Every structure is written in C-alpha cells, then in structure tokens.
C-alpha cells in the first residue's frame, strides 16, 4: 500500500505516482491501466480521487481513454521521456533546496551526489 503524506493533496500524489510508474516502465507504453475501482482499492482511496488524477494525466497526454476499453498509457515515447526529465528536474531541485539548509556549496553538492553515485547509492 502507498503511504500518502499530508503536505500535498492525495490526487496530486497519485498523479506523481502514476507518472513515475509510466516513466520508469512499470506501466509500459500502450498498456492498459487498472480500472479506477481497482486503483482506488490498491491505493486505499476514494474512486473519485483516482478519477480526478487520471483526468489530469489524460490532459497531460500521458494517458488516453477509450470509451469501452478503459485507459491506456500513451505510446508517445518522446512525451514519456520529456515527462521523465521534468520529474527528475523537480526531484533535483527539491534535493538541492533541502541541502542548502545545511549551507552546502554547489561544489559540495555535486561532489556528494557524484560520490554516492560512484558507490552505487544513487
């Protein structure tokens, strides 16, 4: 089960979760998504919350809806790659902002990330 935080609306966290699953290939391009009811059960949230999240993902182009067949992940690999880059940039900004609380210089920040990556910790 997913643990939701209180600092962001649940529907927005579901958008983030579904986007991450799409860009990492957990939901492959063109694959059918679970139904709203199934996702709501998996996530232990109200189906209306899941519906709202999926509508937003449709507006972003990551998901398409077929009237009688359900929802599917886009097959637009360029859009998926673009979304992946945007999500990584958001995470990097959040991380960098958090590290600035410790008065970390840009060089120290880069060195820290590099050394963790080289040890396989990133």
N, C-alpha and C positions, 0 to 999 in steps of 0.2 A: 504494500500500500504506500502511496505517496504521502509525505508529510508536507502540509502546506504551512507557510509562515503567515503571521498576522500583519506583516509590513506591506503587503501588496494584495489587491483583490484576487480571490481564488480563480476567477475566469482568466485573469491576466497570467497567473501562474500556470494554468492549463495551456494557454497559448504558448508560453515558453516551453513547457514540457513537450507538447506535440511538435513544436518547431524543432526542438532538439532531437526528437525521435526521427523526424524526417531528414534533417541534415546529416545525421550520423548513420542513416541507412537502416535504422530499426524498422521504419516504415519505408519500404523501397518505392522508387518512382513507379507510379501506375498501380500500386497495390491498393486494395480496398481497406478502409479503416473499419475498426469495430463500430457497431451501431452506437447511437447516442446513449441508449439504455445500457449497453454493455460497458461503455466507457464510464458512465456515471457509477455503475456498480463497482468497476475496478478501482475508481478513484474515490469512492465513497462520498460523492457529492450529488447535488440535485441535477437531474437531467437538463433542466433549463440553463444551468450554469455551463454545462458541457455544450449545449446547443449554441449559446452565445459565443463561446470560444471558437467553435467550428465555423460559425458565420464569419467571424473575424478572419480566420485562416483562409476562408474562401475569398474574402475581399482582398487579401494579400496575394492571392493566386497560388498558395501552397496546396490548397485542397480544392477539388471540384466536386460538384454534386450532380448525380444522375437521378432523376425523379424516382424511378422504381428500384434502382440498384444500390443506392447508398452514396457514400462519399469515398473519393479516391485521392491519393496523393498525386500531385502534378507530375507530369513526365518531363517538365521543363528543367533539365539538369542545370542550366545556367542560372535560373532563378533559385534553385536549391543551393548552388554554390555561392551566389550572392547573399542569400539569407545566412548561410553558414559564416561567411566573412563578417557580416553585420553582427551576428551573435557573438563571435569571438572578440570583435572590437568592443562591444558592450562589456563583456566579461573582463577584458584587459583594462578598460577604463575604471571599472569598479575596483579591480585589484589594485591598480596604481593609486587610486584615490585613497584606498584603505591604507596602503603602505606609507603614504605621505603623512599620515598621522604620527608616524614614527620618525618624521623628519629625514626620510630616506632620499638620497640624491638619485637622479636618473641613472647615473652610472652604477650605483649600488643596486638599484632595482634591476637593471639589465643583467648585472653580474649574478644576482641572486637567482633570477629566472634561468639564466644560462647554466649555472652550476647544478641546479635542480634538474634541468632537462638532461644534462650530461650523465647524471646519476640515475636517470630513468624515473625521476619522481614527479615529472610533469606529464 
